[in-house]
């Protein structure tokens, strides 16, 4: 979770792991507004460090998605908190994910092999850039365009009725 003040400077960055309740020691004022950005990469292990310091601007935060396959994010921008309990209700939305394909042939017969598949216009890297103008507090930047990309071979299930991409 990232928390920014009204000038979009980072107040706190806290990593949480599923099932662990860790307090966040940030004094909030009911006179100020705050922006909250919650992100997840669909993994149970610790997230890679963002290498961002308290006081950094929101525009300077970038999350590289080199090897991450399921980026989700939710933001609540410019929220003024009230005394007592503030329920922000974060619902994470997929921002970028790796697609896995399954071919099922139960009504057509057994799958013996799946030929080579090529995908065109594949980007090797995606970066999440934080800002207030992007969708859900983020903008995606794709780099390293490949003209074509050959998918790895599909694995065929032991019953020969399904083939799945890696």
N, C-alpha and C positions, 0 to 999 in steps of 0.2 A: 504494500500500500504506500502511496505517495501522498503527502499532504502539503498543499501550497497556500501561502497567505494571499491577501488581496492584491499584492503587487506581483504575484506569480513567482515568488521565491520559495524554494523548498524549505518547509519547516521540519519535516520528519519523513523518514523512509523506514518502513518496518516490514520484514518478511515474516509471513505466517505459514505454518504447515498444517495441513488438514488434521483436525483432532487435537491441536495444541492451542490452549487459551493463553495468550501472552498479552499483558497489559500494554497500553500505549501511553507513555508519560508525556503528553503534550498539553500545556495549559491553553484552553480555548477561551476566547472572549465572546460574549453575546453581542458586542458592539462591532465585531469584524466579520468579514466573509472569508470563506475557505473553499479551496477546490480539492476534491478527493479523487484519486485515480487508483483503482484496484485492478490488478492484472494477475493472470495465471497462465502457466504454460502446460497445464494438463498433466503434471507430473507430481509424484508423491515425495520425491526427494527435494533437497534444497535447490532454490533457484540460483542461476548464475548472478554474480554481483553486478549491480548497475554502475558502480564506480562513479556515483554522483554524491556531492557533498551538500550538507545543509547550507542554504543560502544560494544555491545554484538556481538559475532561472528555468522555468518550465520549458522554454524553447531549446535549452541546451541538453535536455534528456532524450537520449535515443537508445532504443533496445534493439540490438542486432539479433535477427532470427536465423542465424546460420544453420544451427542444428536443432532448433526447436520446432516442434511439429504441430502444436495446437495452442496458438496464442489467443487468449480471451481477455477482454477488458471491459470495465464499466467506470464511468466518471460521473461525478456530481460537481458541477462547476458553480463557483460563486454562491455557496450556501451560507446563509446566516444561521447560526445555531441558537437555540433557546435554552433557558435554564432547565435542568432536569434531563430526561431521556430524549435523545435525538435519534430516530430510526431512519437511517439513510437508505436501507433496502437496496443493496447492490445486486444486480442481476448481470452476470458476466455474459458477454456476447462474443461469438467467434469473430476474430479479426483476420486471421490468416491460419490456414491449416493445410496439412499434407493430406492428399486424397488417397484413399485405398479403394480399389475396385474389386468387386467379386462378381464372377460370372457363374450363374446357376443354370444347369441344363436338365433339371429333373424330368421335364416333359419331352425333351429332345433326344436324350440318350447320353452316353458317356463322353467325357472330355478326354481326349488323348493328348492333345498339346494345344498351346496358345501361341500363336505366332508373335513376331516382334512388333511391338507397338512403338510408334514415335509420336511425340507431342511437339508441336511447334510453339515458338515464342515462350520459352520457359525462362523465368528469372531464377538465378542461383541464390540470390540473397534478398531478403526483405528486411527493412528497418521500420520500427515503430517510432515515430516522432511525435512527441506530445505537443498539443496546442489546443486552443479553445475554438478554433475554426473547423477542425477536422471532425469526422464522424465519431461520436462518443469520446471526444477528447484526444483522439489520435489521428494521425495521417500516416498512411503507408507509403514508403518509398521503396521501389523495386530497382535492383541494380544487376549487372552482369547478365544481360540477355543472351541466351543461347539460341541459335537459329532453329535447331531441333534437338530433342533429347530422347534417347532410346530408353524405354522403361526396362527395369530389371525383369527377368523371367518370372512368370506367374508360377505359383506352386499349386499343384493339382491335389485335391483331397484324396484320401485313400479310397473313397467310394466312387471316385471319378465323376462326381456330379457337381463339383465346385472347383473353380480356379480363382486364386486370390493374388493380387499384386502385393509386393512387399511394402 
